[in-house]
Amino acid sequence: MAKNYRKRKITMLHWNVRCIFCLLPSLVGIAIFFLVPFARVLYYSVISDQFRRKFVWFDNYVETVTNEFFQLAMKNSLLLIVIGVPALILLAVILSLVLSFGLKKLPFLRDAFVFPMLVPTAAVVLVWQQFFRGVDSVLPVYLLFIWKNLGICVILLTSALTTLNPEVYEAARMDGARSFTIHTKLSIPMIAPTIFFTVLLSIMNSFRIFKESYLYYGSKYPPDHSYSLQFYLNNNFLKFDYQKLASSSVLTALLVLIIVAVGFSLQRRYER
């Protein structure tokens, strides 16, 4: 028994070593292209400037948080998360249910949702500019965000729905449950983990709407209602104000980290 135990332990050790070697290229890439640059950003966020390099600690963060343009950018970015993401997820869930249960004989409709991810952003923006000419609100940016990310959400949710056991639906129908009750009480709860993941993915994508918004307005200073954190970061980069850029980048990273942590916490609590 002792010999077999030692043999299994050695085999497990060899397996762990092989896994580490397989992960080593990715870990080295993360260290070089993420951890080291992020550590440099942290350093720049606590010094006065890149020439004198005097430590001012949290002064840059205080100045950034009290900056009216940062506050405006943070408010608009959070509004996109609070308004745009729920609208995107609701529409994606409805379309996924329709495609999975209502239009099974038309599978090509599912492929159509890949189209927004294939079309160049510049071409889409040209159409948006013509269609929303004269509209002075944040609506075009929200609709562009939804249109751009709807495809991946529908694909993920539809894939989750296709893995559900059809016998569950047959039993529910035999008990007299109607379609609305079946989907609200069975389908959506059973794919809740996928919905949570889709929500987090959509929130992350909301921070990547800068390219579309920048091309739509054609300016680094869009109207106040569409001035997001990406515009604030980009403008500080163009001004070579690395201290504000670094401190706002760290604050943005903390915001993303908090959102992801809260999302995973809610998911674990729901699974219990």
C-alpha positions as CSV (number, residue, x, y, z in Angstrom):
1,M,0.0,0.0,0.0
2,A,2.8,2.4,0.9
3,K,4.6,1.6,-2.4
4,N,1.4,2.3,-4.4
5,Y,0.8,5.5,-2.5
6,R,4.3,6.7,-3.3
7,K,3.9,5.7,-6.9
8,R,0.6,7.7,-7.2
9,K,2.2,10.7,-5.5
10,I,5.2,10.6,-7.9
11,T,2.8,10.3,-10.8
12,M,0.7,13.3,-9.6
13,L,3.9,15.3,-9.1
14,H,5.1,14.6,-12.6
15,W,1.6,15.5,-13.9
16,N,1.7,18.8,-12.0
17,V,5.2,19.6,-13.4
18,R,4.0,18.9,-16.9
19,C,1.0,21.2,-16.4
20,I,3.3,24.0,-15.1
21,F,5.5,23.7,-18.2
22,C,2.4,23.9,-20.4
23,L,1.2,27.0,-18.6
24,L,4.7,28.6,-18.4
25,P,4.5,30.4,-21.8
26,S,1.1,31.9,-20.9
27,L,2.4,32.9,-17.4
28,V,5.5,34.5,-18.8
29,G,3.4,36.4,-21.4
30,I,1.0,37.6,-18.6
31,A,4.0,38.7,-16.5
32,I,5.7,40.6,-19.3
33,F,2.7,42.2,-21.0
34,F,0.3,42.7,-18.1
35,L,1.9,42.5,-14.6
36,V,5.1,44.5,-15.3
37,P,3.2,47.3,-17.3
38,F,0.5,47.5,-14.6
39,A,3.2,47.8,-11.9
40,R,4.7,50.7,-13.9
41,V,1.3,52.3,-14.1
42,L,0.9,52.0,-10.3
43,Y,4.3,53.7,-10.0
44,Y,3.4,56.6,-12.3
45,S,0.2,57.1,-10.3
46,V,2.0,57.9,-7.1
47,I,4.7,60.3,-8.4
48,S,4.5,63.9,-9.3
49,D,5.8,63.6,-12.9
50,Q,8.0,61.3,-14.9
51,F,11.0,63.6,-14.7
52,R,11.4,64.5,-11.0
53,R,9.7,61.4,-9.8
54,K,8.8,62.7,-6.4
55,F,6.4,60.5,-4.5
56,V,3.1,62.3,-3.9
57,W,1.2,59.0,-3.0
58,F,-2.6,59.5,-3.3
59,D,-2.6,63.1,-4.4
60,N,-3.0,62.1,-8.1
61,Y,-6.0,59.9,-7.1
62,V,-7.6,62.7,-5.1
63,E,-7.1,65.1,-8.0
64,T,-8.6,62.6,-10.5
65,V,-11.6,61.7,-8.4
66,T,-12.5,65.4,-7.8
67,N,-12.0,66.2,-11.5
68,E,-15.3,67.2,-13.1
69,F,-14.5,65.5,-16.4
70,F,-13.6,62.2,-14.7
71,Q,-16.9,62.4,-12.7
72,L,-18.8,62.9,-15.9
73,A,-17.0,60.1,-17.6
74,M,-17.6,57.7,-14.7
75,K,-21.3,58.6,-14.6
76,N,-21.8,58.0,-18.3
77,S,-19.9,54.7,-18.1
78,L,-21.9,53.5,-15.2
79,L,-25.2,54.6,-16.9
80,L,-24.2,52.4,-19.9
81,I,-23.8,49.5,-17.6
82,V,-27.0,50.2,-15.7
83,I,-29.2,50.9,-18.8
84,G,-27.5,49.3,-21.8
85,V,-26.4,46.0,-20.3
86,P,-29.8,45.0,-18.9
87,A,-31.5,46.0,-22.2
88,L,-28.9,43.9,-24.1
89,I,-29.4,40.8,-21.9
90,L,-33.2,41.0,-21.9
91,L,-33.2,41.2,-25.7
92,A,-30.7,38.4,-26.0
93,V,-32.7,36.1,-23.7
94,I,-35.9,36.7,-25.6
95,L,-34.2,36.1,-29.0
96,S,-32.5,33.0,-27.7
97,L,-35.8,31.5,-26.5
98,V,-37.4,32.3,-29.8
99,L,-34.6,30.8,-31.8
100,S,-34.4,27.7,-29.5
101,F,-38.1,26.9,-29.2
102,G,-40.0,29.0,-31.7
103,L,-38.0,29.0,-34.9
104,K,-36.2,25.6,-34.8
105,K,-36.8,25.1,-38.5
106,L,-34.9,28.3,-39.4
107,P,-31.4,27.7,-38.1
108,F,-29.9,30.2,-40.5
109,L,-31.3,33.0,-38.3
110,R,-28.9,32.0,-35.6
111,D,-26.0,32.5,-38.0
112,A,-27.3,36.0,-38.8
113,F,-26.4,37.1,-35.3
114,V,-22.7,36.6,-36.1
115,F,-22.9,39.3,-38.7
116,P,-22.4,42.3,-36.4
117,M,-19.0,40.8,-35.2
118,L,-17.9,40.4,-38.8
119,V,-18.8,43.9,-40.2
120,P,-16.0,46.5,-39.9
121,T,-16.8,49.1,-37.3
122,A,-16.2,52.0,-39.6
123,A,-18.8,50.7,-42.1
124,V,-21.4,50.4,-39.3
125,V,-20.6,53.9,-38.0
126,L,-21.3,55.4,-41.5
127,V,-24.7,53.8,-41.5
128,W,-25.4,54.9,-37.9
129,Q,-24.4,58.5,-38.8
130,Q,-26.9,58.6,-41.7
131,F,-29.7,56.9,-39.7
132,F,-29.3,59.0,-36.6
133,R,-28.5,62.3,-38.2
134,G,-29.8,65.2,-36.0
135,V,-30.3,63.0,-32.9
136,D,-28.7,64.8,-30.0
137,S,-28.8,62.1,-27.3
138,V,-26.9,59.0,-26.1
139,L,-29.3,56.7,-27.9
140,P,-27.1,56.0,-31.0
141,V,-24.2,54.9,-28.8
142,Y,-26.5,52.6,-26.7
143,L,-28.0,51.1,-29.8
144,L,-24.6,50.6,-31.3
145,F,-23.4,48.9,-28.2
146,I,-26.5,46.6,-28.2
147,W,-26.2,45.8,-31.9
148,K,-22.5,45.1,-31.7
149,N,-22.7,42.7,-28.7
150,L,-26.1,41.1,-29.3
151,G,-24.7,38.3,-31.5
152,I,-22.2,36.9,-29.0
153,C,-24.9,37.0,-26.2
154,V,-27.4,35.2,-28.3
155,I,-24.9,32.5,-29.3
156,L,-23.9,31.8,-25.7
157,L,-27.5,31.7,-24.4
158,T,-28.7,29.6,-27.3
159,S,-25.9,27.1,-26.8
160,A,-26.9,26.8,-23.1
161,L,-30.6,26.3,-24.0
162,T,-29.8,23.5,-26.5
163,T,-28.1,21.5,-23.7
164,L,-31.3,21.4,-21.5
165,N,-33.0,18.1,-21.1
166,P,-36.2,18.0,-23.3
167,E,-37.9,15.6,-20.9
168,V,-38.2,18.4,-18.3
169,Y,-40.3,20.4,-20.7
170,E,-42.4,17.4,-21.6
171,A,-43.1,16.8,-17.9
172,A,-44.0,20.5,-17.4
173,R,-46.5,20.4,-20.3
174,M,-48.1,17.2,-19.0
175,D,-48.7,19.1,-15.7
176,G,-50.4,21.8,-17.7
177,A,-47.7,24.5,-17.6
178,R,-47.9,27.1,-20.5
179,S,-44.9,28.3,-22.5
180,F,-44.5,31.5,-20.5
181,T,-44.4,29.7,-17.2
182,I,-42.1,27.0,-18.6
183,H,-39.5,29.5,-19.7
184,T,-39.7,31.8,-16.7
185,K,-39.7,28.9,-14.2
186,L,-37.5,26.4,-16.0
187,S,-35.5,27.7,-18.9
188,I,-34.2,30.9,-17.4
189,P,-33.3,29.4,-14.0
190,M,-31.5,26.5,-15.6
191,I,-29.3,28.7,-17.7
192,A,-28.7,31.2,-14.9
193,P,-24.9,30.5,-14.8
194,T,-24.7,31.3,-18.5
195,I,-26.7,34.5,-18.0
196,F,-24.4,35.6,-15.2
197,F,-21.4,35.0,-17.5
198,T,-23.1,36.9,-20.3
199,V,-23.8,39.8,-18.0
200,L,-20.2,40.0,-17.0
201,L,-19.0,39.8,-20.6
202,S,-21.4,42.5,-21.6
203,I,-20.2,44.8,-18.8
204,M,-16.6,44.2,-19.9
205,N,-17.6,45.0,-23.5
206,S,-19.3,48.2,-22.4
207,F,-15.8,49.5,-21.5
208,R,-14.7,48.8,-25.1
209,I,-17.3,51.0,-26.8
210,F,-14.8,53.8,-27.3
211,K,-13.8,53.0,-30.9
212,E,-17.4,53.0,-32.1
213,S,-18.2,56.2,-30.1
214,Y,-15.1,57.9,-31.3
215,L,-15.7,57.1,-34.9
216,Y,-19.4,58.1,-34.6
217,Y,-18.7,61.6,-33.2
218,G,-15.4,62.0,-35.1
219,S,-14.0,63.9,-32.2
220,K,-12.0,63.3,-29.0
221,Y,-14.5,65.6,-27.2
222,P,-18.0,64.2,-27.8
223,P,-21.2,65.7,-26.3
224,D,-21.4,65.4,-22.5
225,H,-23.9,62.6,-22.6
226,S,-21.5,60.4,-24.4
227,Y,-18.2,61.3,-22.7
228,S,-17.0,58.0,-21.2
229,L,-13.9,56.9,-19.3
230,Q,-12.2,55.8,-22.5
231,F,-12.4,59.4,-23.8
232,Y,-11.0,60.7,-20.5
233,L,-8.1,58.2,-20.7
234,N,-7.4,58.9,-24.3
235,N,-7.4,62.7,-23.9
236,N,-4.9,62.4,-21.0
237,F,-2.7,60.2,-23.1
238,L,-2.7,62.7,-25.9
239,K,-1.8,65.5,-23.4
240,F,1.1,63.4,-22.0
241,D,-0.5,63.7,-18.6
242,Y,0.7,60.3,-17.5
243,Q,-0.1,60.9,-13.8
244,K,-3.8,61.5,-14.4
245,L,-3.8,58.7,-17.0
246,A,-2.2,56.3,-14.6
247,S,-4.4,57.1,-11.6
248,S,-7.6,57.0,-13.7
249,S,-6.5,53.7,-15.2
250,V,-6.0,52.2,-11.8
251,L,-9.4,53.4,-10.7
252,T,-11.0,52.0,-13.8
253,A,-9.2,48.7,-13.2
254,L,-10.5,48.7,-9.6
255,L,-14.0,49.3,-10.8
256,V,-13.8,46.4,-13.2
257,L,-12.4,44.2,-10.5
258,I,-15.2,45.1,-8.1
259,I,-17.9,44.4,-10.8
260,V,-16.4,41.0,-11.6
261,A,-16.0,40.1,-7.9
262,V,-19.6,41.1,-7.2
263,G,-20.8,39.1,-10.2
264,F,-19.0,35.9,-9.2
265,S,-20.2,36.3,-5.6
266,L,-23.8,36.6,-6.7
267,Q,-23.4,33.6,-9.0
268,R,-22.0,31.4,-6.1
269,R,-24.7,32.6,-3.8
270,Y,-27.4,31.7,-6.5
271,E,-25.9,28.2,-7.1
272,R,-26.1,27.4,-3.4
